Amino acid sequence: MSAPHLYEYAVIRVVPRVEREEFINIGLMVFCKHQKYLRIQYEIPVEKIRFLDAEFDLAQLKINLEAFSKICSGKKEGGPIAAFEAAERFRWLTAVKSSSIQTSRPHSGLSFDLDGTFERLYAELVL
């Protein structure tokens, strides 16, 4: 039997009004250095966001989340940060920011099935 893989994850949050520090979990990133695994998924819960800020710029949020996804995936369209190694991209994306898109501090765990773990965490923390 193979050993489990050490992974890290961070929850992606939208903070409609930064000064209020209220947030909604909208996505997840999971990183495993050994498996060269870095995965992101998110969804935009419009009604929840509108409840906290009726005038929040959802179009800009979508653009910013697409940039997050391009960087995470290492796509050329993600700019110079997307060219970094997976670990550096994960660290850059999870760095503390005071903007409308933030991440939790990274947490770690062990997994034999990274995709299965991703799906479980996404269901527990985002949905």
Summary of the structure (lengths in Angstrom):
residues: 127
radius of gyration: 14.9
end to end distance: 32.4
largest distance: 53.1
contacts: 361
relative contact order: 0.26
helix: 42%
strand: 26%
